[in-house]
Amino acid sequence: MNKLHLAIGVANIKKTVEDYSKRFGKKPDLVIPDEYALWRTDKLNVSVRKATNEEVGQLRHLGWESDDIENFSTDVDCNGILWEEFSAKKQADEINDLWPGTDYKPK
């Protein structure tokens, strides 16, 4: 089964990591201080990224993660919401490209 991915724009990564870690009952799999955090669960992945004031609390995109997906793709639904499809490896590649030196590898 594909995992749902939810991406949210936030004002403060540190505070969000503290809050969401309590809510999810686990620490994030990845934190890039003041920039980004990612929680991976069996059914849901949630990423948060520092946002401008207008984007705080807004949905950045939804997506499907599956190891069967070979290429990263995007589509916009009838409501104007961006959907992405990707594998965990493709997501890791994107993270490592955006933040060189991160060397993130999904578990």
GROMACS elastic network, one bead per residue, 0.5 to 0.9 nm:
[ bonds ]
;  ai    aj funct       b0    kb
    1    43     6  0.83292   500
    1    66     6  0.75142   500
    2    43     6  0.76875   500
    2    64     6  0.59178   500
    2    65     6  0.55580   500
    2    66     6  0.50578   500
    2    67     6  0.83730   500
    2    68     6  0.89877   500
    3    41     6  0.85810   500
    3    42     6  0.73910   500
    3    44     6  0.53700   500
    3    45     6  0.69459   500
    3    63     6  0.81780   500
    3    64     6  0.55853   500
    3    65     6  0.50686   500
    3    66     6  0.66085   500
    4    43     6  0.65932   500
    4    44     6  0.50147   500
    4    45     6  0.62517   500
    4    46     6  0.84622   500
    4    62     6  0.72896   500
    4    63     6  0.57945   500
    4    65     6  0.64564   500
    5    40     6  0.89110   500
    5    43     6  0.88496   500
    5    44     6  0.58962   500
    5    46     6  0.57389   500
    5    47     6  0.76519   500
    5    61     6  0.81662   500
    5    62     6  0.55439   500
    5    64     6  0.57371   500
    5    65     6  0.67435   500
    5    84     6  0.85318   500
    6    44     6  0.77080   500
    6    45     6  0.62797   500
    6    47     6  0.63187   500
    6    48     6  0.85139   500
    6    59     6  0.76281   500
    6    60     6  0.79222   500
    6    61     6  0.63779   500
    6    63     6  0.65429   500
    6    64     6  0.89496   500
    7    45     6  0.84357   500
    7    46     6  0.58201   500
    7    48     6  0.57267   500
    7    49     6  0.76448   500
    7    58     6  0.87357   500
    7    59     6  0.60685   500
    7    60     6  0.51911   500
    7    61     6  0.52875   500
    7    62     6  0.62314   500
    7    63     6  0.83180   500
    8    46     6  0.78146   500
    8    47     6  0.63757   500
    8    49     6  0.64869   500
    8    50     6  0.87532   500
    8    51     6  0.86456   500
    8    55     6  0.86559   500
    8    56     6  0.78766   500
    8    57     6  0.64098   500
    8    58     6  0.57887   500
    8    60     6  0.51418   500
    8    61     6  0.73070   500
    9    47     6  0.86878   500
    9    48     6  0.57541   500
    9    49     6  0.51392   500
    9    50     6  0.58147   500
    9    52     6  0.80074   500
    9    55     6  0.57520   500
    9    57     6  0.54623   500
    9    58     6  0.54590   500
    9    59     6  0.64581   500
    9    60     6  0.61314   500
   10    13     6  0.67499   500
   10    16     6  0.74019   500
   10    48     6  0.63156   500
   10    49     6  0.59486   500
   10    50     6  0.51213   500
   10    51     6  0.53802   500
   10    52     6  0.81801   500
   10    53     6  0.86730   500
   10    55     6  0.74380   500
   10    57     6  0.56011   500
   10    58     6  0.77460   500
   11    15     6  0.87218   500
   11    16     6  0.82763   500
   11    49     6  0.83236   500
   11    50     6  0.57103   500
   11    51     6  0.58709   500
   11    52     6  0.73380   500
   11    53     6  0.72167   500
   11    55     6  0.85858   500
   11    56     6  0.56331   500
   11    57     6  0.78882   500
   12    15     6  0.55882   500
   12    16     6  0.61045   500
   12    17     6  0.86413   500
   12    34     6  0.69433   500
   12    35     6  0.85679   500
   12    49     6  0.87240   500
   12    50     6  0.65537   500
   12    51     6  0.85302   500
   13    16     6  0.50023   500
   13    17     6  0.59846   500
   13    18     6  0.86261   500
   13    31     6  0.84997   500
   13    32     6  0.85787   500
   13    33     6  0.69731   500
   13    34     6  0.53093   500
   13    35     6  0.64695   500
   13    36     6  0.65355   500
   13    37     6  0.71679   500
   13    48     6  0.73783   500
   13    49     6  0.71495   500
   13    50     6  0.64043   500
   14    17     6  0.51856   500
   14    18     6  0.64004   500
   14    19     6  0.87629   500
   14    31     6  0.89686   500
   14    33     6  0.72235   500
   14    34     6  0.67846   500
   15    18     6  0.51579   500
   15    19     6  0.61754   500
   15    20     6  0.85141   500
   16    19     6  0.50664   500
   16    20     6  0.57786   500
   16    21     6  0.80597   500
   16    37     6  0.86932   500
   16    48     6  0.79852   500
   17    20     6  0.53495   500
   17    21     6  0.57015   500
   17    22     6  0.84908   500
   17    27     6  0.76605   500
   17    28     6  0.72178   500
   17    31     6  0.81530   500
   17    37     6  0.70987   500
   17    48     6  0.87296   500
   18    21     6  0.54031   500
   18    22     6  0.65690   500
   18    23     6  0.89173   500
   18    27     6  0.83905   500
   19    22     6  0.54505   500
   19    23     6  0.64007   500
   19    24     6  0.88324   500
   20    24     6  0.59022   500
   20    25     6  0.80738   500
   20    26     6  0.83607   500
   20    27     6  0.82565   500
   20    28     6  0.85813   500
   20    39     6  0.89230   500
   21    24     6  0.52391   500
   21    25     6  0.56380   500
   21    26     6  0.51155   500
   21    28     6  0.67287   500
   21    39     6  0.84471   500
   22    25     6  0.50180   500
   22    26     6  0.67893   500
   22    27     6  0.80298   500
   23    26     6  0.80255   500
   24    27     6  0.79042   500
   24    39     6  0.83899   500
   24    41     6  0.89509   500
   26    29     6  0.87993   500
   26    39     6  0.80467   500
   27    30     6  0.85763   500
   27    39     6  0.72568   500
   28    31     6  0.66008   500
   28    37     6  0.64664   500
   28    38     6  0.54663   500
   28    40     6  0.73742   500
   29    37     6  0.76614   500
   29    38     6  0.57488   500
   29    39     6  0.52994   500
   29    40     6  0.64759   500
   29   106     6  0.79267   500
   29   107     6  0.81901   500
   30    36     6  0.79617   500
   30    37     6  0.54441   500
   30    38     6  0.52181   500
   30    39     6  0.71042   500
   30   104     6  0.74664   500
   30   106     6  0.89727   500
   31    34     6  0.85497   500
   31    35     6  0.79387   500
   31    36     6  0.58609   500
   31    38     6  0.66348   500
   32    35     6  0.54347   500
   32    36     6  0.50218   500
   32    37     6  0.61350   500
   32    99     6  0.82164   500
   32   102     6  0.78788   500
   33    36     6  0.67129   500
   33    37     6  0.80595   500
   34    37     6  0.89714   500
   34    49     6  0.84480   500
   34    50     6  0.68100   500
   35    48     6  0.83034   500
   35    49     6  0.56720   500
   35    50     6  0.51511   500
   35    51     6  0.86913   500
   36    47     6  0.71503   500
   36    48     6  0.55498   500
   36    50     6  0.63538   500
   37    46     6  0.82650   500
   37    47     6  0.56053   500
   37    48     6  0.53522   500
   37    49     6  0.66987   500
   38    45     6  0.71590   500
   38    46     6  0.57566   500
   38    48     6  0.65830   500
   38    49     6  0.89479   500
   39    44     6  0.82464   500
   39    45     6  0.55859   500
   39    46     6  0.52687   500
   39    47     6  0.64125   500
   39    48     6  0.89800   500
   40    43     6  0.81144   500
   40    44     6  0.63846   500
   40    46     6  0.66914   500
   40    47     6  0.86637   500
   40   106     6  0.86631   500
   40   107     6  0.87711   500
   41    44     6  0.52295   500
   41    45     6  0.58771   500
   41    46     6  0.85727   500
   42    45     6  0.81281   500
   45    65     6  0.84533   500
   48    51     6  0.88851   500
   48    60     6  0.88106   500
   49    60     6  0.87495   500
   50    55     6  0.89090   500
   50    56     6  0.79472   500
   51    54     6  0.77447   500
   51    55     6  0.54525   500
   51    56     6  0.55571   500
   51    57     6  0.85449   500
   51    58     6  0.88391   500
   52    55     6  0.53188   500
   52    56     6  0.63648   500
   53    56     6  0.54604   500
   54    57     6  0.85912   500
   54    58     6  0.82228   500
   55    58     6  0.52637   500
   55    59     6  0.80843   500
   55    60     6  0.81057   500
   56    59     6  0.86698   500
   59    62     6  0.77071   500
   59    81     6  0.83512   500
   60    81     6  0.82298   500
   60    82     6  0.75182   500
   61    81     6  0.64394   500
   61    83     6  0.57827   500
   61    84     6  0.72925   500
   62    81     6  0.74726   500
   62    82     6  0.63870   500
   62    84     6  0.63853   500
   62    85     6  0.88840   500
   63    74     6  0.85532   500
   63    82     6  0.80632   500
   63    85     6  0.55098   500
   63    86     6  0.77816   500
   64    83     6  0.77551   500
   64    84     6  0.63043   500
   64    86     6  0.64901   500
   64    87     6  0.83120   500
   65    68     6  0.86624   500
   65    69     6  0.76405   500
   65    84     6  0.83409   500
   65    85     6  0.58968   500
   65    86     6  0.50734   500
   65    87     6  0.51803   500
   65    88     6  0.65099   500
   65    91     6  0.86690   500
   66    69     6  0.55870   500
   66    70     6  0.88415   500
   66    85     6  0.76976   500
   66    86     6  0.63525   500
   66    88     6  0.71029   500
   67    70     6  0.74846   500
   67    86     6  0.77702   500
   67    88     6  0.66849   500
   67    89     6  0.80520   500
   68    86     6  0.86804   500
   68    87     6  0.70879   500
   69    72     6  0.75278   500
   69    85     6  0.71529   500
   69    86     6  0.57375   500
   69    87     6  0.55630   500
   70    86     6  0.72167   500
   70    87     6  0.68318   500
   70    90     6  0.81664   500
   71    85     6  0.78922   500
   71    86     6  0.63673   500
   71    87     6  0.77122   500
   71    90     6  0.74685   500
   72    84     6  0.72086   500
   72    85     6  0.57626   500
   72    87     6  0.74738   500
   72    90     6  0.65925   500
   72    91     6  0.82749   500
   73    83     6  0.83429   500
   73    84     6  0.56172   500
   73    85     6  0.52530   500
   73    86     6  0.67129   500
   74    82     6  0.68562   500
   74    83     6  0.55546   500
   74    85     6  0.63924   500
   74    86     6  0.89658   500
   75    81     6  0.83191   500
   75    82     6  0.58591   500
   75    83     6  0.52116   500
   75    84     6  0.64618   500
   75    85     6  0.86318   500
   76    79     6  0.77246   500
   76    80     6  0.55474   500
   76    81     6  0.53936   500
   76    83     6  0.58725   500
   76    84     6  0.87064   500
   77    80     6  0.53718   500
   77    81     6  0.54548   500
   77    82     6  0.66188   500
   77    83     6  0.71442   500
   78    81     6  0.74706   500
   79    82     6  0.89207   500
   86    89     6  0.80206   500
   86    90     6  0.59336   500
   86    91     6  0.65458   500
   87    90     6  0.51313   500
   87    91     6  0.63094   500
   87    92     6  0.86252   500
   88    91     6  0.50818   500
   88    92     6  0.61725   500
   88    93     6  0.86404   500
   88   105     6  0.86114   500
   88   106     6  0.64478   500
   89    92     6  0.50019   500
   89    93     6  0.61589   500
   89    94     6  0.86761   500
   89   105     6  0.75541   500
   89   106     6  0.71114   500
   90    94     6  0.62619   500
   90    95     6  0.86734   500
   91    94     6  0.51168   500
   91    95     6  0.62332   500
   91    96     6  0.86147   500
   91   106     6  0.87284   500
   92    95     6  0.50637   500
   92    96     6  0.60672   500
   92    97     6  0.84841   500
   92   103     6  0.83712   500
   92   104     6  0.59509   500
   92   105     6  0.60249   500
   92   106     6  0.67197   500
   93    96     6  0.51472   500
   93    97     6  0.60738   500
   93    98     6  0.86290   500
   93   103     6  0.89919   500
   93   104     6  0.81208   500
   93   105     6  0.86053   500
   94    97     6  0.50541   500
   94    98     6  0.61464   500
   94    99     6  0.85455   500
   95    98     6  0.51843   500
   95    99     6  0.60312   500
   95   100     6  0.80961   500
   95   102     6  0.77091   500
   95   103     6  0.85744   500
   95   104     6  0.72012   500
   96    99     6  0.51823   500
   96   100     6  0.52742   500
   96   101     6  0.69306   500
   96   102     6  0.56907   500
   96   103     6  0.59695   500
   96   104     6  0.63310   500
   96   105     6  0.89678   500
   97   100     6  0.56215   500
   97   101     6  0.87719   500
   97   102     6  0.87654   500
   98   102     6  0.89819   500
   99   102     6  0.58834   500
   99   103     6  0.87177   500
  100   103     6  0.74159   500
  101   104     6  0.85714   500
